[in-house]
Amino acid sequence: MSFFSDTDSPSNLAEYSVSELSGSIKRTVEQAFDQVRVRGEISGYRGPHSSGHAYFSLKDDRARIDAVIWKGSFSKLRFKPEEGMEVIATGKITTFPGSSKYQIVIETLEPAGAGALMALLEERRRKLAAEGLFDQERKKPLPFLPKVIGVVTSPTGAVIRDILHRIADRFPVHVIVWPVKVQGEGSGQEVAAAIDGFNAFAPDGPMPRPDVLIVARGGGSLEDLWSFNDEIVVRAAAASTIPLISAVGHETDWTLIDHAADRRAPTPTGAAEMAVPVKADLEAEAASLGARLSGAMLRQMDNRRQGVRALARALPSLDQLLALPRRRFDEAAAGLGRGLQMNTVNKRRAFERTAAHLRPDMLLTRIAERRQRVADRVQRAERIVERRLDQFRARLSAFDVSLRATPARIVAYTGRARDRLSGLALRGESAVAGDLARRRALLQAQDRMLQSLSYRNVLKRGYALVRDEEGAPVKGAASLGPGRAIAIEFADGTVDAVTGSGGGAPPRRKAKAEAEAAKPAARQGSLF
């Protein structure tokens, strides 16, 4: 028999459920580690989740702890987490009962010291340089004398006062200030937005577009100047179409915007000096250049005047100027006679070449036309003379009849008139006879010319004309083949013949024929 019941516990420890135990651990951990700072290396970071939360781990060489950054805290982070980055996280420790794990809920995040910041800065610089944002080829020259200057800086600091004061001293121009935060949360976005805003100004808009931009901030620590190392600021500066001068910090302070800007100024005052020249220096230089120009013009005029005098002394006399033209005139006059002779010879040769192209059939046709025209004119002249004689005879007959019918007292007058008419008739007949004689002489002269130009006279000198079956003159032996019927016309008649097989005449006879053919041509020159 047992002295203990089955329901009695073997220990006096309190009994907890799993949920109660997990909740108790959670409260204990959160009370004990309500606010902690943990230093470690980011591991397993893949960027924010679709919900906006970020999940990753912090580790060192011996341990590892899960970490989470809620969406609201992630948007306020000054630095965005990166894989392998050593950071100092501030937050609280809590547990996750569903898997018996604990984690740190991070509220703020910062790099673990200046060394980490420099490493991050160097890594970002290499990345942007690899994209070509720092290349010298991208940098634009500054305008010599801008009309409008845009300044991106804090409106309450000493930087803007130094810039305005320096510009007013050197060369007063229109300055547009775009106020931004130069430190703290969201300052990088404001600076980038200001640069993009200035570039968005229209050239002819209500607000004048700046000719040059100055991004300025006073000196500070690396953390204070970190906004100008933001990637968004660097990309905005590199994409600016307006030339940009960076004046961030002191001369020893370098930020990434200094590499992307077109010019880097050691101080904000130096940026103002780069943007505008000194007006007094420009005025002095303009006055000096004007004086030099006046002196150069006077010296140039003196030199030109002396040169004109020297050229006037070097000019030749009138006889020297006319010597060469006179000689050319004399030579031309001496060569005029020879030129006329040569011209006559050339004209004679041209006439002979033209006469050689005249064909007998063309001459015969022209002679026949002329002969027909002369005959027509002779017949027409004879008809005209006959008509006029008939008219005169008719008029004389009429006068004769009228005279016979007149009284005796006008017989004497009629006799004188008859004698006069008879004289006129005789003069008319002699004139007609003379005109007919002149026309017959002209016709005979043209007939003699026709006979002198006729090819029949050439035939009388021993030549012959060869015609083919159709009666056309044969101009060359190549146009006749063997066995062709031809007609050979001599001065006293025509002989029919048939061509042989070719081959031509014997060389001796052929040479003799060529010599005989050349003699008349050399003797008479031309047919015309």
Salt bridges, closest charged atoms under 4 A:
GLU30 OE2 - LYS26 NZ 2.99
ASP61 OD1 - ARG62 NE 3.94
GLU82 OE2 - ARG124 NH2 3.96
GLU86 OE2 - ARG39 NE 2.90
GLU110 OE2 - ARG37 NH2 3.39
GLU122 OE2 - ARG125 NH2 2.71
GLU122 OE2 - ARG126 NH1 3.54
GLU123 OE1 - ARG126 NH2 2.67
GLU131 OE1 - ARG235 NH1 2.73
ASP169 OD2 - HIS165 NE2 3.00
GLU231 OE1 - LYS127 NZ 3.46
GLU231 OE2 - ARG235 NH2 2.83
ASP258 OD2 - ARG264 NE 3.41
ASP262 OD1 - LYS140 NZ 3.52
GLU273 OE2 - ARG166 NH2 2.67
ASP302 OD1 - ARG305 NH1 2.99
GLU331 OE2 - ARG327 NE 3.38
ASP361 OD1 - ARG359 NE 3.46
ASP390 OD1 - ARG393 NH1 3.31
ASP400 OD2 - ARG404 NE 3.11
ASP400 OD1 - ARG418 NH2 3.41
ASP435 OD1 - ARG438 NH2 3.44
ASP435 OD2 - ARG439 NE 3.24
ASP447 OD1 - ARG371 NH2 2.91
GLU469 OE2 - ARG484 NE 2.90
GLU489 OE2 - ARG456 NH1 3.35
GLU489 OE1 - ARG467 NE 3.26
GLU516 OE2 - LYS519 NZ 3.80
